[in-house]
Amino acid sequence: MNANPSTYTRGAALPAILQQRIAILDGAMGTMIQRYKLVEADFRGPRFADHPKDLKGNNDLLVLTRPDVIREIHEKYLAAGADIIETNTFGTTTVAQEDYGLEALAYEMNVAAARIAREACDQYSTPDKPRFAAGALGPTPRTASISPDVNDPGARNVDFDTLRAAYYEQAKGLLDGGVDLFLVETIFDTLNAKAAIFALDELMEDTGERLPVIISGTVTDASGRILSGQTVTAFWHSVRHAKPLAIGLNCALGATLMRPYIEELAKAAGATAISCYPNAGLPNPMSDTGFDETPDVTGRLMEEFARSGFLNIAGGCCGTTPEHIAAIAKGVSAYRPRVSGEKFFSGLVAEA
């Protein structure tokens, strides 16, 4: 496929924005949903009143049963200054929804989630500050690279083709619902991510639509590796063939612990833009958000990342709220985005 941003059918303004200023991504969806103290009936609604499995905790289903909650959360992040909001689809694949017996609804849920985000973005967009809906593709609860059975290293609970088909259906729903870009996020298994990338490539080839793609991995601990064993640099080299608009890190760690890894990625990724959306520090059950960093702390840490020249996109993951995003937006606003002597790569391209 052609990587030229001028071929984008949606999200065409993003590459230029990332060279002009640090764009702001939204914060945690799950943290915000918890504030509403929803009960089983909220997740079920009339439509799923007789569903045989418990549904509380299936946050993705709320796009069908409590769309008002999801829309309100999106609007709070947009009001806080987010340029990009993620659809509420972290687990909206057939693979993930199988746990709830709702795999047949994956496509419908993705369309609904995309439309909710699209409408919120349209409401808040201005000529000077367009807003973008990012179709979020999460890692699924299964891993193609790692055995779930310590006694059988060769065992797998999912294969590449199953993941590819699930991601294709998810991406098609997001595309049909109106997203501007795709975000393959919280990657703990690079093979899972490759299935998502393959599916996106296939979808764009089938439809002729061209959307920017952001890829975001997750360093799980102080080893500096993602769960499937790769260092940050190795992870980048495993996915760079996709020529993403941006490559980044999110989740698992707060900004303090993430710093050396985002710095490593910024050095390795050449001309590709860098995104970073860490957790609000470490888990803290005594905190209102379940994490220990207040908005001013997270904002100050992300400001230091911007001052160091690491960032093109900044946001928050677990434990972050609209208050955190407002603090991040304020903190990074005085700094230019990360630049390179070369033009940014952009788009999703199949290698010849």
C-alpha positions in Angstrom: 0.0 0.0 0.0 1.0 3.6 -0.5 2.3 5.2 2.8 1.8 8.8 1.6 -0.5 10.6 4.1 -2.2 12.3 1.2 -3.8 8.9 0.4 -5.5 8.8 3.8 -9.3 8.7 3.6 -9.5 9.6 7.3 -7.2 11.1 9.8 -5.3 12.9 7.1 -4.5 15.9 9.3 -2.7 13.9 12.0 0.8 13.6 10.5 1.1 17.3 10.2 -0.3 17.9 13.7 2.3 15.5 15.2 5.1 17.6 13.6 3.6 20.9 14.8 2.8 20.1 18.4 2.5 17.3 21.0 -1.0 15.8 20.5 -3.0 14.7 23.5 -4.5 11.2 23.9 -7.3 10.5 26.4 -7.0 8.6 29.7 -8.4 5.5 31.3 -11.8 4.3 30.4 -12.1 1.6 33.1 -11.1 4.0 35.8 -13.8 6.4 34.8 -16.5 3.6 34.5 -15.7 2.6 38.1 -16.7 6.1 39.2 -20.3 5.4 38.0 -20.6 2.4 40.4 -22.6 0.5 37.9 -24.3 -2.8 38.9 -25.2 -5.9 37.0 -28.5 -4.5 35.7 -26.6 -1.6 34.0 -24.5 -4.1 32.1 -27.5 -6.2 31.2 -30.1 -3.6 30.3 -33.5 -5.0 29.0 -31.8 -6.7 26.1 -29.6 -9.0 28.1 -31.8 -9.4 31.2 -32.0 -13.2 30.7 -28.4 -13.8 29.5 -27.1 -16.9 31.3 -23.7 -15.5 32.2 -22.7 -12.6 34.6 -22.0 -9.5 32.6 -20.8 -7.0 35.2 -17.3 -6.0 34.3 -17.8 -6.4 30.6 -17.2 -2.7 30.0 -17.3 -3.0 26.3 -20.9 -4.1 26.4 -21.9 -0.7 27.9 -21.8 0.8 24.4 -25.1 -1.1 23.9 -26.6 -1.0 27.4 -25.3 2.4 28.8 -24.1 4.4 25.8 -24.8 7.6 27.8 -22.1 6.7 30.3 -19.5 6.0 27.5 -20.5 9.2 25.7 -20.1 11.3 28.8 -16.7 9.9 29.6 -15.5 10.7 26.0 -16.8 14.2 26.4 -15.0 14.7 29.7 -11.7 13.8 28.1 -12.4 16.0 25.1 -13.3 18.9 27.4 -10.0 18.3 29.2 -8.1 18.8 26.0 -7.7 15.4 24.3 -7.1 15.5 20.6 -7.6 11.8 20.2 -10.1 9.6 22.1 -10.1 5.8 22.1 -13.2 3.8 21.4 -14.4 1.6 24.3 -13.4 -1.6 22.5 -10.3 -2.9 24.4 -11.9 -6.3 24.6 -14.4 -6.2 21.8 -13.3 -9.2 19.8 -14.9 -12.6 19.4 -11.9 -14.0 21.3 -12.4 -11.8 24.3 -16.2 -11.7 24.2 -16.4 -15.5 24.2 -15.8 -15.3 28.0 -19.2 -13.7 28.3 -21.0 -15.7 25.6 -21.3 -12.6 23.5 -18.9 -13.3 20.7 -21.7 -13.0 18.1 -22.1 -9.3 19.0 -18.5 -8.2 18.5 -19.1 -6.5 15.2 -22.2 -4.7 16.4 -20.4 -3.5 19.6 -17.5 -2.1 17.6 -19.8 -0.2 15.3 -21.7 1.2 18.2 -18.5 2.2 20.1 -17.1 3.9 17.0 -20.3 5.9 16.5 -20.4 7.1 20.1 -16.7 8.3 19.8 -17.3 9.8 16.4 -20.3 11.8 17.6 -18.4 13.1 20.6 -15.4 14.2 18.4 -17.7 15.9 15.9 -19.3 17.9 18.7 -15.9 19.1 20.1 -14.0 19.6 16.8 -13.2 23.1 15.7 -11.2 24.3 12.6 -8.2 25.0 14.9 -8.5 21.8 16.9 -9.9 18.8 15.1 -10.6 15.8 17.3 -10.0 12.2 16.2 -11.6 8.9 17.1 -9.1 6.1 17.5 -10.4 2.5 17.0 -8.8 0.6 19.9 -7.7 -3.0 19.3 -6.6 -4.6 22.6 -4.4 -7.6 23.1 -7.2 -10.2 23.9 -7.0 -12.4 27.0 -5.1 -15.1 25.0 -1.5 -15.2 23.8 -0.3 -16.8 20.6 3.4 -17.0 21.8 3.2 -18.2 25.3 1.9 -21.5 26.7 -0.9 -21.2 29.3 0.3 -24.6 30.8 3.6 -24.6 32.6 3.8 -28.4 32.1 3.4 -28.1 28.3 5.6 -25.3 26.7 4.2 -26.1 23.3 0.5 -25.6 24.3 -1.4 -22.6 23.0 -5.0 -21.4 23.6 -5.2 -19.4 20.4 -3.6 -19.4 17.0 -2.7 -16.7 14.5 -5.5 -17.3 12.1 -8.1 -17.1 14.9 -6.7 -13.8 16.0 -6.4 -12.4 12.5 -10.1 -13.2 11.8 -11.2 -11.7 15.2 -9.2 -8.5 14.6 -10.5 -8.2 11.0 -14.1 -8.3 12.2 -13.3 -5.8 15.0 -11.5 -3.4 12.6 -14.3 -3.6 10.1 -16.8 -2.6 12.7 -14.7 0.3 13.8 -14.2 1.4 10.3 -17.9 1.1 9.5 -18.6 3.1 12.7 -16.5 6.0 11.6 -13.1 6.0 13.3 -10.2 8.2 12.0 -7.3 5.9 12.9 -6.5 2.5 14.5 -4.6 2.0 17.7 -3.2 -1.5 18.4 -2.4 -1.2 22.1 -1.2 -2.7 25.3 0.8 -5.3 23.3 2.2 -8.0 25.6 2.6 -10.6 22.8 4.1 -9.4 19.5 2.6 -12.3 17.6 -0.9 -11.1 18.7 0.1 -7.6 17.4 1.2 -9.0 14.1 -2.2 -10.7 13.7 -3.8 -7.3 14.3 -1.5 -5.6 11.8 -2.1 -8.3 9.2 -5.8 -7.9 9.7 -5.7 -4.1 9.3 -3.5 -4.4 6.2 -6.0 -6.9 4.8 -9.0 -4.7 5.6 -7.5 -1.6 4.0 -6.6 -3.6 0.9 -10.2 -5.0 0.7 -12.0 -1.6 1.3 -9.6 0.9 -0.3 -9.8 3.0 2.9 -6.5 4.3 4.3 -6.3 5.1 8.0 -3.2 6.0 10.1 -2.2 3.3 12.6 -0.5 3.7 16.0 1.1 0.7 17.7 1.7 0.7 21.5 3.6 -2.0 23.4 3.6 -2.8 27.1 6.8 -3.3 29.1 5.6 -5.4 32.0 8.4 -5.0 34.6 11.9 -3.7 35.3 13.4 -6.2 32.9 12.5 -3.8 30.1 10.8 -6.5 28.0 7.3 -7.1 26.9 5.8 -10.4 28.2 6.7 -12.4 25.1 10.3 -11.6 25.8 11.4 -8.7 23.5 13.2 -5.6 24.5 11.7 -2.3 23.4 14.2 -2.1 20.5 13.5 -5.6 19.4 9.7 -4.9 19.6 10.2 -1.9 17.3 12.1 -3.9 14.7 9.4 -6.6 14.8 6.6 -4.2 13.9 8.3 -1.4 11.9 7.4 -3.1 8.6 3.8 -1.8 9.3 5.2 1.8 9.0 2.9 3.1 11.8 2.2 6.7 12.2 3.4 6.4 15.7 5.0 3.7 17.9 4.8 3.9 21.7 4.4 2.4 25.1 1.4 2.3 27.5 0.1 0.6 30.7 1.8 -1.6 33.3 4.2 1.1 34.5 4.0 4.7 35.7 5.9 7.4 33.9 8.9 7.2 36.3 9.5 3.5 35.6 8.7 3.9 31.9 11.2 6.7 31.3 14.2 4.6 30.2 12.1 2.5 27.9 10.4 5.4 26.1 13.8 7.0 25.8 15.2 3.8 24.2 12.2 3.7 21.8 12.7 7.3 20.8 16.3 6.6 19.9 15.4 3.4 18.0 12.4 4.5 16.0 14.1 7.0 13.7 11.6 9.2 12.0 8.5 7.5 13.4 6.5 9.6 15.9 6.5 8.5 19.5 3.4 8.0 21.8 3.4 7.5 25.5 0.5 6.9 27.9 1.6 5.5 31.2 -0.4 4.5 34.2 -0.9 7.0 37.0 2.0 5.5 38.9 1.7 2.3 40.9 -1.5 0.6 42.2 -2.8 2.1 45.4 -6.1 0.8 46.8 -6.4 3.8 49.1 -6.6 6.2 46.2 -9.8 7.3 44.5 -8.5 6.0 41.2 -6.7 2.9 42.5 -3.3 4.4 41.6 -0.9 6.6 43.5 -0.2 9.6 41.2 -2.3 12.7 41.4 -2.9 14.8 38.2 -0.1 17.3 39.0 2.4 14.5 39.5 1.6 12.8 36.3 1.5 16.1 34.4 4.9 17.1 35.8 6.5 13.7 34.8 5.1 13.9 31.3 6.3 17.5 31.0 9.8 16.2 31.7 9.4 13.7 28.8 8.4 16.5 26.5 11.3 18.7 27.7 13.6 15.8 26.9 12.3 15.6 23.3 10.7 12.1 23.6 7.1 12.8 22.6 4.7 13.4 19.7 1.6 12.0 21.5 1.0 12.1 25.3 -1.9 10.6 27.3 -2.7 8.3 30.2 -3.6 4.7 30.9 -4.9 3.0 34.0 -5.7 5.3 36.9 -5.7 8.5 34.8 -8.8 10.7 34.6 -9.8 13.9 32.8 -8.0 15.8 35.5 -4.7 13.9 34.7 -5.2 14.6 30.9 -5.8 18.3 31.6 -2.6 18.4 33.6 -0.6 16.5 30.9 -2.0 18.8 28.2 -0.9 21.9 30.2 2.5 20.4 31.0 3.5 19.5 27.5 2.0 22.5 25.7 5.2 24.6 26.0 7.4 22.1 24.2 7.9 21.2 20.6 7.2 17.6 19.5 10.0 15.1 19.0 11.5 15.7 15.6 13.9 13.9 13.3 15.9 14.9 10.3 13.7 12.6 8.2 10.0 12.9 7.4 7.7 10.7 9.6 6.7 7.3 8.3 3.0 7.0 8.2 0.3 4.6 7.3 0.2 0.8 7.2 2.1 -0.8 4.3 2.6 -4.4 3.3 6.2 -5.0 2.5 7.0 -6.0 -1.0 
